[in-house]
Amino acid sequence: MERLWKWLKDAVMANVFHKDRMDIDRAITRFMDYILRRPEEVLQRLGCAG
């Protein structure tokens, strides 16, 4: 869970200026859509697959 949280923060929040809360919400939604389409990458990044 912590690795997924770090990945989300790195992808959505790190070094990014969001103009408002809706912009943050859209960025999180894009991230969630991305990881839902790539289960193998998720498992690899979380250390669950080789």
Steps between C-alpha positions, in 0.01 A plus 500: 500500500781741587671440165177574314451819704858611422450426130180706497670792678797487263277483192235751606643742755879517475622815326153575361287809553129424498278803451219368719356193670323387182834494320640275775193277478545465122870416542418230756230359271749486210748319726236250612392437140866448407567240769171318438607444137846370597470235774838344415678833546319554830608162631858558389518849654354369824754218512245223454618369161835425344 
